[in-house]
Amino acid sequence: MHQRILIISIILLLLLLLFEITMTKTPPMSPPDLPCKVRLLLSLLTIVINTVRRSNGTINRRLMSLFDLKASPSSKPNNRVKTSDVMVDPTRNLWFRLYVPAAAITTSTTSPSAKLPLIIYFHGGGFAFFSANSKPYDDLCKRLSAELPAVVVSVNYRLAPEHIYPSQYEDGFDVLKFIDQTTIDGFDLNNVDITRCFLAGDSAGGNLAHHVAVKASNHHEFGKMRVVGLIAIQPFFGGKERTESETRLSKGSALSLEQTDWYWKTFLPEGSDRDHAAANVFGQESKDVFGVNFPATIVFVGGFDLLQDWQRRYYEGLKKSGKEAYLIEYPNSFHGFYAFPELKEPSFLVKEVRDFIDKLCYAPSGISF
Ligand SMILES: *[C@@H]1O[C@H](CO)[C@@H](O)[C@H](O)[C@H]1NC(C)=O
């Protein structure tokens, strides 16, 4: 208990110090005109992530848990969305949080065009941090569910370094199979159309969504489920080569090159490097053949994100492979901007995702249902 008080005092002191620093000078690698609260939170996040990562490649989970605030599920529509947690496999604590918007609850119908699309969401955090019930991700999924609207499944996959590649990809894919095969409480097939399923994720979650999509388009016959779209929000890709944006923004305010190197090192198998196919998806080691059913993809890129060059290459690689792909750029956005609803870009993102879903589900020339 004393330890906790001590830690909280230190945090408060740090916050004061941070406030001083962030108010007196803006780091050159941050977008201009960021609200003071956002700058403060970004600085705090950087300090926390850099403190809990140990030099021997492990994470101080106890310290991290003080900062990684969790949200409980809520069976009463809170913010127009009902949430519940569904266990998939207790032996590896694989579960997901289900978001059902009031729109689905009130307009129960058997007309297929009135059913909501399903979004399977993978949270970010370098494969190592956060969970489906982390407050910022709970807020984001609630917002997506209410505003699109859509039924959202947010996957609580295992984390590195305790579980390395390919545990996260297996967990993601197993959730798809589970939803395809299982009758789930609160998941009413009269309200949600699993033939219109979208995979989505930010940062490492965007990487995960991609690899799960590759697997889904290739190696598996689903019963009813069809993956029609992939929403990659600032996806985490990389390679041995240093790109221009990695060099220029190496000390970015929300994500640094030192951090991305550390994430790859803890996630990838011993003896591999950043050209591993998990990171460099269009590199030499990548043997993934995208199935003919690889979904249409929308990629979101921020002008202050050091990962932007890899993300543009991803988009270009998809186009070259003959896939339907869209690139959306927000010049003033840093890595993780969607966690800050006070900015305007998260609203643009929701609108863009809604248009993407409409295009794939409702366009006259689109997929028939
Ligand atoms: C890493 O360091 C921490 C703290 O110093 C220690 O508790 C842990 O056992 C170490 N782990 C490994 C795998 O060396």
The ligand as a Tripos MOL2 file, in Angstrom:
@<TRIPOS>MOLECULE
LIG
   14    14     1     0     0
SMALL
NO_CHARGES

@<TRIPOS>ATOM
      1 C1         14.3970   -9.4470  -16.4070 C.3       1 LIG1
      2 O1         14.6000   -8.4760  -15.4040 O.3       1 LIG1
      3 C2         13.6300   -8.4970  -14.3440 C.3       1 LIG1
      4 C3         13.8820   -7.3160  -13.4190 C.3       1 LIG1
      5 O2         15.2280   -7.0420  -13.2620 O.3       1 LIG1
      6 C4         13.6920   -9.8410  -13.6300 C.3       1 LIG1
      7 O3         12.7540   -9.8920  -12.5770 O.3       1 LIG1
      8 C5         13.4070  -10.9430  -14.6430 C.3       1 LIG1
      9 O4         13.4970  -12.2140  -14.0370 O.3       1 LIG1
     10 C6         14.3570  -10.8540  -15.8210 C.3       1 LIG1
     11 N1         13.9160  -11.8170  -16.8200 N.am      1 LIG1
     12 C7         14.7410  -12.4980  -17.6040 C.2       1 LIG1
     13 C8         14.1050  -13.4530  -18.5620 C.3       1 LIG1
     14 O5         15.9360  -12.3640  -17.5640 O.2       1 LIG1
@<TRIPOS>BOND
     1     1     2 1
     2     1    10 1
     3     2     3 1
     4     3     4 1
     5     3     6 1
     6     4     5 1
     7     6     7 1
     8     6     8 1
     9     8     9 1
    10     8    10 1
    11    10    11 1
    12    11    12 1
    13    12    13 1
    14    12    14 2
@<TRIPOS>SUBSTRUCTURE
     1 LIG1         1 GROUP 0 **** ****
